């Protein structure tokens, strides 16, 4: 591979940054804290897509994904967006530090955990599944599944149906995580069946994230809870699991294009991982920047994401200002075909508010992630096994969904998660009230007797 660094100093800087990250990961490994909410977020959102992928973005093999003219243009922007990403990372670290010295009552997360836990029983999971089946049948009737893996493609072509698709696949993601959590608490063939059904329904989207995000989040959670157990939290098992998930992701990418031969998919695995669209954040950031007119959006794409509960067919500004629309139109592609580029964790804040936005959003995100990480660690150390599992599950889900504040293209899932929590709160309050009345009646009878 040809590294084509424009300046030796950038190569030295990159090596130093890699060494710093690897030193931190090694330190966490020997402390038996290799996987936490904080470290897994850094690994998946910063280290791999923005640091590890930096030299690969210079390779001519990216032409197969970007085209020759785009490749020639974005090369001039790689070093710039790398520095921007490092600035965001620095403020992310600063936010983590502030969170580490701040008082941690975690009042809201403790309340959320009570609502979240109300779904962790077979009866409520069954009701949830029936609700998903009803939406699935509606989607089938509307023609979503003419191609087995064409759910997202159909929604892209039929914008009036897109809210149904967004809601269904977001709800599937949450349902899958709930069932994985329940199965971890107590093995059950029924819950295992629900996991299989959730995976099957998620696969119809044709997107890898709909299937793999919940599984990856659960794996991190499991490893975190069992970090002190060398047998359960084996680094080898984690690595093998990561490779398997990567293979599945590569295969699903081919299956979406109706190529179902596993060996053909794996034969090009290296190029797909490093030069495809799996970890292309830094490259896509540079790609959009190369075509950008440097007119700041001043929150337009962010506002569009936050208003994702309003269908774009009803609110035209959403279809005009969305991050996906912005990135696709900037590079000159067709928005009805291309869903949008992924400009990394700091890309949207940069396009909206420049380097100041990168620093502010990086700080806030670091603060939030480390607060959640501390909450999960406290739950693992101080709670019962059952309680630590559902609190950790909630913490990892909140951390996962908080990423949508950095890249708002998928913000709709946040609203679905909030809806689930609100329903959980209602159930929790009603059950608490019902149990209180039952206990009161029971005590009155005892006193009478």
C-alpha positions as CSV (number, residue, x, y, z in Angstrom):
1,X,0.0,0.0,0.0
2,X,1.3,3.5,-0.9
3,X,1.0,5.9,2.0
4,X,1.5,9.1,0.1
5,X,1.7,11.4,3.1
6,X,2.0,15.0,2.0
7,X,4.3,15.9,4.9
8,X,6.6,13.9,7.0
9,X,5.5,15.8,10.1
10,X,1.9,14.6,9.7
11,X,3.2,11.0,9.6
12,X,5.2,11.6,12.8
13,X,2.1,13.2,14.4
14,X,-0.1,10.3,13.4
15,X,2.4,7.8,14.9
16,X,2.5,9.7,18.1
17,X,-1.3,9.8,18.4
18,X,-1.5,6.1,17.6
19,X,1.1,5.3,20.3
20,X,-0.9,7.5,22.9
21,X,-4.1,5.6,22.1
22,X,-2.5,2.2,22.2
23,X,-0.8,3.0,25.5
24,X,-4.1,4.0,27.0
25,X,-5.8,0.8,25.8
26,X,-2.9,-1.3,27.2
27,X,-3.2,0.5,30.5
28,X,-6.9,-0.2,30.7
29,X,-6.3,-3.9,29.7
30,X,-3.9,-4.5,32.6
31,X,-6.4,-2.7,35.0
32,X,-9.1,-5.1,33.7
33,X,-11.0,-2.1,32.4
34,X,-10.3,-2.6,28.8
35,X,-14.0,-2.3,27.8
36,X,-16.1,0.4,29.4
37,X,-18.7,2.7,27.9
38,X,-15.9,5.3,27.5
39,X,-13.2,3.0,26.0
40,X,-15.7,1.3,23.6
41,X,-16.9,4.7,22.4
42,X,-13.4,6.0,21.9
43,X,-12.5,2.8,20.0
44,X,-15.5,2.7,17.6
45,X,-16.1,6.5,17.1
46,X,-12.6,8.0,17.2
47,X,-9.7,5.6,17.2
48,X,-10.7,3.3,14.3
49,X,-12.5,5.6,11.9
50,X,-10.5,8.8,12.5
51,X,-7.0,7.7,13.6
52,X,-6.4,4.1,12.2
53,X,-8.0,4.9,8.9
54,X,-5.9,8.1,8.3
55,X,-3.1,6.5,6.2
56,X,-5.6,4.3,4.2
57,X,-7.4,7.4,3.0
58,X,-4.5,8.3,0.8
59,X,-4.6,5.0,-1.1
60,X,-5.7,5.0,-4.8
61,X,-7.9,2.0,-3.9
62,X,-10.4,4.5,-2.6
63,X,-11.2,5.4,-6.2
64,X,-13.4,2.4,-6.5
65,X,-15.7,4.1,-3.9
66,X,-15.3,7.8,-4.7
67,X,-14.3,8.0,-8.3
68,X,-11.1,9.4,-9.7
69,X,-12.0,13.1,-9.7
70,X,-13.3,13.0,-6.1
71,X,-10.2,11.1,-5.0
72,X,-7.9,13.7,-6.5
73,X,-9.8,16.6,-4.8
74,X,-10.2,15.1,-1.4
75,X,-6.5,14.2,-1.0
76,X,-5.8,17.9,-0.4
77,X,-8.2,17.9,2.5
78,X,-7.1,14.8,4.4
79,X,-4.5,16.5,6.6
80,X,-6.9,19.3,7.4
81,X,-9.8,17.2,8.5
82,X,-7.3,15.0,10.5
83,X,-6.2,18.0,12.5
84,X,-9.9,19.1,12.9
85,X,-10.6,15.6,14.3
86,X,-7.7,15.7,16.6
87,X,-8.9,19.1,18.0
88,X,-12.4,17.6,18.6
89,X,-10.7,14.6,20.3
90,X,-8.7,16.9,22.5
91,X,-11.9,18.6,23.7
92,X,-13.6,15.3,24.0
93,X,-10.8,14.3,26.5
94,X,-11.3,17.6,28.3
95,X,-15.0,16.9,28.6
96,X,-14.2,13.4,30.0
97,X,-11.9,15.0,32.6
98,X,-14.6,17.4,33.8
99,X,-17.1,14.6,34.1
100,X,-14.6,12.6,36.1
101,X,-14.2,15.3,38.8
102,X,-17.9,16.3,38.8
103,X,-20.3,14.9,41.3
104,X,-22.2,11.9,40.0
105,X,-25.6,11.4,41.4
106,X,-27.0,9.9,38.1
107,X,-30.5,10.8,39.3
108,X,-32.0,10.7,35.8
109,X,-30.3,7.5,34.7
110,X,-31.5,5.8,37.8
111,X,-35.1,6.8,37.0
112,X,-34.7,5.8,33.4
113,X,-33.4,2.4,34.5
114,X,-36.7,1.7,36.4
115,X,-38.7,2.4,33.2
116,X,-36.3,0.4,31.1
117,X,-36.5,-2.6,33.4
118,X,-40.3,-2.8,33.0
119,X,-39.8,-4.3,29.5
120,X,-37.6,-7.1,30.8
121,X,-40.3,-9.7,31.3
122,X,-41.7,-12.2,28.8
123,X,-45.2,-10.7,28.8
124,X,-44.1,-7.2,27.9
125,X,-41.6,-8.5,25.3
126,X,-44.4,-10.5,23.7
127,X,-46.6,-7.4,23.5
128,X,-43.7,-5.5,22.0
129,X,-43.2,-8.2,19.4
130,X,-46.8,-8.3,18.4
131,X,-46.7,-4.6,17.9
132,X,-43.7,-4.9,15.6
133,X,-45.4,-7.7,13.7
134,X,-48.4,-5.4,13.0
135,X,-46.1,-2.8,11.6
136,X,-44.2,-5.5,9.6
137,X,-47.4,-6.7,8.0
138,X,-48.4,-3.2,7.1
139,X,-45.0,-2.6,5.5
140,X,-45.4,-5.9,3.6
141,X,-48.8,-4.8,2.3
142,X,-47.2,-1.4,1.2
143,X,-44.6,-3.2,-0.8
144,X,-41.5,-2.7,1.3
145,X,-40.2,-6.3,0.8
146,X,-40.4,-6.8,-2.9
147,X,-36.6,-7.3,-2.4
148,X,-35.9,-9.2,0.8
149,X,-33.2,-6.8,1.9
150,X,-34.8,-3.7,0.3
151,X,-36.5,-2.0,3.2
152,X,-34.3,1.0,3.2
153,X,-34.1,1.3,-0.6
154,X,-37.9,1.3,-0.8
155,X,-38.1,4.0,1.9
156,X,-35.6,6.1,0.0
157,X,-37.7,5.8,-3.2
158,X,-41.0,6.4,-1.4
159,X,-40.4,9.3,1.0
160,X,-44.0,9.3,2.3
161,X,-43.4,5.9,3.7
162,X,-40.0,6.7,5.2
163,X,-41.3,7.5,8.7
164,X,-42.8,4.0,9.0
165,X,-39.5,2.5,8.0
166,X,-37.6,4.7,10.5
167,X,-39.9,3.8,13.3
168,X,-39.9,0.1,12.7
169,X,-36.2,-0.4,12.4
170,X,-35.5,1.9,15.3
171,X,-38.0,-0.1,17.4
172,X,-36.4,-3.3,16.2
173,X,-33.0,-2.2,17.4
174,X,-34.3,-1.5,20.9
175,X,-36.3,-4.7,21.0
176,X,-33.2,-6.7,20.1
177,X,-31.2,-5.1,22.8
178,X,-34.0,-5.7,25.4
179,X,-34.1,-9.4,24.5
180,X,-30.4,-9.9,24.6
181,X,-30.4,-8.3,28.0
182,X,-33.3,-10.5,29.2
183,X,-31.5,-13.6,27.8
184,X,-28.4,-12.7,29.7
185,X,-30.4,-12.3,32.9
186,X,-32.1,-15.6,32.5
187,X,-31.7,-18.1,29.6
188,X,-35.1,-18.8,27.9
189,X,-35.9,-20.5,24.7
190,X,-38.8,-18.1,24.1
191,X,-36.5,-15.1,24.5
192,X,-34.0,-16.7,22.2
193,X,-36.8,-17.1,19.6
194,X,-37.6,-13.4,20.0
195,X,-33.9,-12.6,19.3
196,X,-34.0,-14.6,16.1
197,X,-37.2,-12.9,15.0
198,X,-35.8,-9.5,15.8
199,X,-32.7,-10.3,13.7
200,X,-34.8,-11.5,10.9
201,X,-37.0,-8.4,10.8
202,X,-33.9,-6.1,11.1
203,X,-32.2,-7.8,8.2
204,X,-35.0,-6.7,5.9
205,X,-33.7,-3.1,6.1
206,X,-30.7,-4.1,4.1
207,X,-28.5,-2.0,6.4
208,X,-25.8,-3.5,8.6
209,X,-26.3,-1.1,11.4
210,X,-29.9,-2.3,12.0
211,X,-28.6,-5.8,12.7
212,X,-25.1,-5.3,14.2
213,X,-25.3,-2.2,16.4
214,X,-27.4,-3.9,19.2
215,X,-25.3,-7.0,19.0
216,X,-22.0,-5.1,19.3
217,X,-23.4,-2.9,22.1
218,X,-24.5,-6.0,24.0
219,X,-21.1,-7.6,23.5
220,X,-19.3,-4.6,24.9
221,X,-21.8,-4.6,27.8
222,X,-21.2,-8.3,28.5
223,X,-17.4,-7.9,28.4
224,X,-17.7,-4.8,30.7
225,X,-19.8,-6.6,33.4
226,X,-17.5,-9.6,33.4
227,X,-14.2,-7.7,33.1
228,X,-12.8,-9.2,36.3
229,X,-13.5,-12.7,35.1
230,X,-10.6,-13.7,32.9
231,X,-12.5,-16.7,31.4
232,X,-15.7,-14.8,30.5
233,X,-13.9,-11.6,29.5
234,X,-11.2,-13.1,27.4
235,X,-9.5,-10.7,25.0
236,X,-9.2,-13.6,22.5
237,X,-13.0,-14.1,22.6
238,X,-13.6,-10.4,22.2
239,X,-11.3,-10.3,19.2
240,X,-12.9,-13.4,17.6
241,X,-16.3,-11.9,18.2
242,X,-15.2,-8.7,16.6
243,X,-13.9,-10.5,13.5
244,X,-17.2,-12.5,13.2
245,X,-19.2,-9.3,13.3
246,X,-17.0,-7.7,10.7
247,X,-17.5,-10.8,8.4
248,X,-21.2,-10.5,8.9
249,X,-21.1,-6.8,8.1
250,X,-19.2,-7.5,4.9
251,X,-21.5,-10.3,3.8
252,X,-24.6,-8.2,4.5
253,X,-23.2,-5.4,2.3
254,X,-22.9,-7.9,-0.5
255,X,-26.3,-9.4,0.2
256,X,-27.9,-6.0,-0.1
257,X,-26.5,-6.0,-3.7
258,X,-27.9,-9.5,-4.2
259,X,-24.5,-11.2,-4.1
260,X,-25.0,-14.1,-1.7
261,X,-21.7,-16.0,-2.2
262,X,-19.8,-15.8,1.1
263,X,-16.4,-16.7,-0.5
264,X,-16.7,-13.9,-3.0
265,X,-17.6,-11.5,-0.2
266,X,-14.6,-12.5,1.8
267,X,-12.2,-12.5,-1.1
268,X,-12.4,-8.7,-1.2
269,X,-12.7,-8.2,2.6
270,X,-9.5,-6.3,3.0
271,X,-10.4,-3.7,0.4
272,X,-14.0,-3.4,1.6
273,X,-12.9,-2.8,5.2
274,X,-10.1,-0.2,4.5
275,X,-11.2,1.3,1.3
276,X,-15.0,0.7,1.2
277,X,-17.7,2.3,3.3
278,X,-17.3,0.5,6.6
279,X,-15.0,2.9,8.4
280,X,-14.9,5.7,5.8
281,X,-15.6,8.6,8.2
282,X,-12.3,10.5,7.7
283,X,-12.3,10.0,4.0
284,X,-15.9,11.1,3.6
285,X,-15.2,14.1,5.8
286,X,-12.4,15.1,3.4
287,X,-14.6,14.3,0.4
288,X,-17.4,16.6,1.4
289,X,-15.0,19.3,2.5
290,X,-13.3,19.2,-0.9
291,X,-16.6,20.2,-2.6
292,X,-17.9,22.4,0.1
293,X,-18.2,26.1,-0.5
294,X,-17.3,26.9,3.1
295,X,-20.6,28.5,3.8
296,X,-21.5,27.5,7.4
297,X,-24.9,25.9,7.9
298,X,-25.3,27.5,11.3
299,X,-27.3,24.6,12.8
300,X,-29.5,23.8,9.8
301,X,-28.6,20.2,9.5
302,X,-28.6,19.8,13.3
303,X,-32.1,21.4,13.5
304,X,-33.3,19.1,10.7
305,X,-32.1,16.1,12.6
306,X,-33.7,17.2,15.9
307,X,-37.0,17.7,14.0
308,X,-36.9,14.2,12.6
309,X,-40.2,13.4,14.3
310,X,-41.8,15.5,11.6
311,X,-41.9,13.7,8.2
312,X,-39.9,15.4,5.5
313,X,-43.0,15.1,3.2
314,X,-44.8,17.4,5.6
315,X,-42.0,19.8,6.4
316,X,-39.9,20.6,3.3
317,X,-37.1,22.2,5.3
318,X,-36.2,18.8,6.7
319,X,-35.7,17.4,3.2
320,X,-33.7,20.5,2.3
321,X,-31.5,20.8,5.4
322,X,-30.8,17.2,6.4
323,X,-27.2,16.1,6.8
324,X,-27.7,13.3,4.3
325,X,-29.1,15.8,1.8
326,X,-26.3,18.3,2.5
327,X,-23.5,15.8,2.0
328,X,-25.0,14.3,-1.1
329,X,-25.8,17.6,-2.8
330,X,-22.4,19.0,-1.9
331,X,-20.6,16.2,-3.8
332,X,-23.1,16.4,-6.6
333,X,-24.9,13.1,-6.2
334,X,-28.6,12.2,-6.5
335,X,-30.4,12.5,-3.1
336,X,-33.1,10.0,-4.2
337,X,-30.5,7.3,-4.6
338,X,-27.6,8.1,-2.2
339,X,-28.6,8.2,1.5
340,X,-25.6,10.5,2.4
341,X,-22.0,10.4,3.4
342,X,-20.7,9.9,6.9
343,X,-18.4,12.8,7.8
344,X,-17.1,11.4,11.1
345,X,-18.1,12.3,14.6
346,X,-16.9,15.9,14.2
347,X,-17.9,16.6,10.6
348,X,-21.4,17.9,11.1
349,X,-20.4,20.3,13.9
350,X,-17.6,21.6,11.6
351,X,-19.9,22.2,8.7
352,X,-22.4,24.0,10.9
353,X,-20.2,26.1,13.2
354,X,-16.6,25.6,12.1
355,X,-13.8,24.7,14.5
356,X,-15.5,26.3,17.4
357,X,-18.5,23.9,16.9
358,X,-16.1,21.0,16.8
359,X,-14.6,22.0,20.2
360,X,-17.9,22.6,21.9
361,X,-19.6,19.5,20.6
362,X,-16.5,17.4,21.4
363,X,-16.4,18.7,25.0
364,X,-20.2,18.0,25.5
365,X,-20.0,14.5,24.0
366,X,-16.9,13.6,26.1
367,X,-18.7,14.9,29.3
368,X,-21.9,12.9,28.5
369,X,-20.1,9.7,27.6
370,X,-17.9,9.7,30.7
371,X,-20.9,10.4,33.0
372,X,-22.7,7.4,31.5
373,X,-19.5,5.3,31.8
374,X,-19.2,6.2,35.5
375,X,-22.9,5.3,36.0
376,X,-22.4,1.9,34.5
377,X,-19.2,1.2,36.4
378,X,-21.0,2.1,39.7
379,X,-23.9,-0.2,38.8
380,X,-21.5,-3.1,38.1
381,X,-19.5,-2.6,41.3
382,X,-22.4,-1.8,43.7
383,X,-25.6,-3.4,42.4
384,X,-26.9,-6.9,42.4
385,X,-26.3,-9.1,39.3
386,X,-29.8,-8.6,37.9
387,X,-29.8,-4.8,38.6
388,X,-26.3,-4.3,37.2
389,X,-27.3,-6.0,34.0
390,X,-30.3,-3.9,33.2
391,X,-28.6,-0.7,34.4
392,X,-25.6,-1.5,32.2
393,X,-27.8,-2.3,29.3
394,X,-29.6,1.1,29.7
395,X,-26.2,2.9,30.0
396,X,-24.8,1.4,26.8
397,X,-28.1,2.2,25.0
398,X,-28.1,5.8,26.1
399,X,-24.4,6.1,25.1
400,X,-25.2,4.6,21.7
401,X,-28.1,6.9,21.0
402,X,-26.3,10.0,22.3
403,X,-24.0,9.6,19.2
404,X,-26.9,10.8,17.2
405,X,-26.4,14.3,18.7
406,X,-23.1,14.3,16.9
407,X,-24.3,13.0,13.6
408,X,-28.0,13.8,13.4
409,X,-28.9,11.8,10.2
410,X,-30.3,9.0,12.4
411,X,-31.7,11.1,15.2
412,X,-35.2,9.6,14.7
413,X,-34.1,6.6,16.8
414,X,-33.6,8.9,19.8
415,X,-37.3,9.7,19.7
416,X,-38.3,6.1,19.5
417,X,-36.1,5.3,22.5
418,X,-37.6,8.2,24.4
419,X,-41.1,6.8,23.6
420,X,-40.1,3.4,24.9
421,X,-38.8,5.0,28.1
422,X,-42.0,7.0,28.5
423,X,-44.1,3.9,28.1
424,X,-41.9,2.2,30.6
425,X,-42.5,5.1,33.1
426,X,-46.2,4.8,32.7
427,X,-46.0,1.0,33.3
428,X,-43.7,1.5,36.3
429,X,-46.0,4.1,37.9
430,X,-49.2,2.0,37.3
431,X,-47.5,-1.2,38.6
432,X,-46.2,0.7,41.6
433,X,-49.6,2.1,42.3
434,X,-51.3,-1.3,41.8
435,X,-48.8,-3.0,44.1
436,X,-49.2,-0.3,46.7
437,X,-53.0,-0.8,46.7
438,X,-52.6,-4.6,46.8
439,X,-50.3,-4.3,49.8
440,X,-52.7,-2.0,51.5
441,X,-55.6,-4.4,51.0
442,X,-53.5,-7.3,52.1
443,X,-52.4,-5.4,55.3
444,X,-56.0,-4.4,56.1
445,X,-57.1,-8.0,55.9
446,X,-54.3,-9.1,58.2
447,X,-55.2,-6.5,60.7
448,X,-58.9,-7.6,60.5
449,X,-57.9,-11.1,61.1
